[in-house]
């Protein structure tokens, strides 16, 4: 199903196609620039269409990567936040509630729980803020760094030997590597999206420039009161 945002942009491209189609029927339509001839215009419109559809797909990929990553941090049973409780209970049992080691571990857990993760949703209809994306990523990186500090602290105590596999130091370290990979996947997905969006915007500006040149040519060649000019002058893309 095509979204309102997609249909809005595709409608603009349809207007551009309609303008090109009308101009191609004008008697002796021969714009001075090769880029403004019907064949070249239809080509750039087609490229814009494909680029926009690709961008929509990359937005979905980015949001999927964000959602998968978020589950590794919270909500899921074996997420960072959810692991904090059994880690706290287990380390207390092995180290003792009043030990300096448990207090250090508990401080890490408090900081993790106090962390505020920021999730950014890409709006296809708006220019997303690079700073907002960057700041959001820092919140995830900071929380993972705290969790890594927690695990490294646990690794210092040879008496910490939990029976649960997911609480063992080696498995916690493997989990950190996995989450780090999810962070990289989010960044990579966003970079792909940003690159595609930038190229599409540049191409879109080129299309608008060409259309304006066509209007100027029609106005000059056929006259400001001509039927030809009146047919296309109000078309906006």
N, C-alpha and C positions, 0 to 999 in steps of 0.2 A: 504494500500500500504506500503511495507517495504522500509524504508529509506536506503540511502547508508551506513550510520553508522551501522544500524541494520544488513544489509546484509553483511557488512564487518566482524562483530563479529560472526555472524552465520556461515559465510564461514569458519572461523577459527575452529568453533566447528565441521563443516562438515569434515574438514581435520583430526581432531582428531578422528572422527568416522571412517573415511576411514583407518587411521593407525591401529586402533583397529581391524577393520574388516580384514585387510590383515594379521595382526599378528595371529589372531585366526585361519587362514588357514595354518599357518606355521606348518610343521611337528614337533611334540613334543614340541610345544610352552608351556612352563611352567615356567613363571617368579617366582623368589623366594619370592617376596612380594605378599600377597593376594590382595593388593590394585591395583596391576598392571594387574590382570587377566581381561579378556574381560568383564565379568559381572560387576565388580566393576568400570571399566573404563566407560562403557556405563551409569552407574548410575550417576557418577559425571558429565559427559557431559550433561545428562538430567537435573540435578540440576542446572547446569550453564545456560542452555537454559532458564529454567523457571525463574531463578533469573534475567537474563538480560531482559526478556520480562516484568517482574514485574517492573524493574528499569525504563524502557521506559514509562510505565504507570504512575509511580510516578513522572517522569519529567513532563509529561503532566498535572498532578494534581497540581504540584508546580507552573507551568507557569500560569495555570488557576487562582490559588489563588492570584498570583502576579498581574495579569491583573484585576481581580475583585477589589482588594485592591486599585490599582492605580486609578480606576474610582471614588473611594470615596474621593480621594485627589484632583483630577483635571479632567478637561474636561467635566464631567457630570454637569447638572444644579444644583444639590444639593450637589456638592462636596465641600470640604473645601475651595479651591481657589475661586470657583464661589459664595460661600456664603459670602465671605468677602465684596463684593461690596454692596449688600443690607443691610448687618449688619452695614457697615460704614454709608450709607445714613440714615438708620433708627435711629441709635444712635446719629447721628448729629442732626437730627430733634428733638429728645427728650431732648438731653443734651445741645445742642448748639455748634457751631463750635469752639468757643474759650474757652470752658470749659476744665478743667483739666481732667475730666472723658473721654471726647471724644478724647483728645490728647493721653491719655494712650491707649485707644482702637485702635486709629489709628497707634500707634507705634507697637502694636501687629500685626496689619494687614500688615504693611510694612515689618516686619520680616518674616511673613508667605509668602508673595509674593516673598521675596528675597531667600527663601529656595530652595535649589536644590536637588530634589529627584533623587536617583540613583537606576536604575532598572538593576538587574543582570539576564542575560539569561544563563541558564544551557546548556553547550555544552556536549552532551553525549560522545563525542570523546576526551574530555580533562578532566583533574583532576581540578575540580573547586576549587577556593581559598576560604578557610574558612574566611580569613580576608576581602575579597571582599564582601562576603555575609553579614558579620557582620557590615561592614561599611555602606552598603546599608540600612540595617535595621535601623541603627542609624539615617539616614536622615529622614525616615518616622516617627520614634518615636519622633524626635525633633520637626517636624512640627506639630504633633498631640499635643505635650506638649504646643506649642505656642497657638494653637487653644483652648486648654483647659483653658489656662491663659486668653485668650480673653473672653471666655464664663463666667468664674468665675468673671471677671471684670464687665461684663454686669449684672450679678446677684446681684451686690452690689447696683444697682440703681433701686429703686422701681418705678421710673417714666418711665423706659424702658418697654413699653407695646405694642409691635408690633402687627399689625392685622394679619400678615402672620403667620400661624402655625409653619412653619419650622424655623422661626426666634425667636420664643419664647424660653426662657432660658431652660425650662424643656425639650423641644424637641431637642435643641442643645446638651444638656447633654446626652440625649438618643442616639443621633447621634455619639457622642464621644465614648460611650460604644460600639456602633456597629463597628466603625472603629477600636477600640482597639481589638475587637474580630477578625476582618479581619487580623490585624497584627499577632495575635496569630495563626491564621489559616495558614498564610504563613510560620511562624517559624516551626509549627508542620509538615507541608508538607515537608519542607526542611529536618527536622530531620529524617523523615521516609525515604526520598530519600537517605540521607547520610548514614544511617545505612545499607540500602539494598545494596548500592554501595560498601561500605566497605566489607561486607560479600562476595559479588560477586567477588571482587578483590582478596580476600584471597583464595577463592575457585579456581579462575583462576590460581593463582600461584601454587596451589596444583596440578592442572591438568598438567601444564607445567613441574613440578618436576617429576610427574609420567611418563610422556612421555619420559623425558630424561633418566629415569631409564630403561624404556622399550628398548630404543635405545641402552643403554649400555649393557643390557642383550643380545639383539639380536647380537650385535657386538661380544660379548664374546662367545656366545653359537654357533653361526653359522659362525663366521669369518668375518673379515673386508672386504674381497673380495667376500663374499657370495651374492647370488641374494637377499636373505631375507633382509640383511642389506642395500643393494643398493636401495631396494624398499622404505625404510622408512627414510633413513638418511637425506634426503633433506626436509622432511616435517616440516614446521614451523607453530606453532600456537601462 
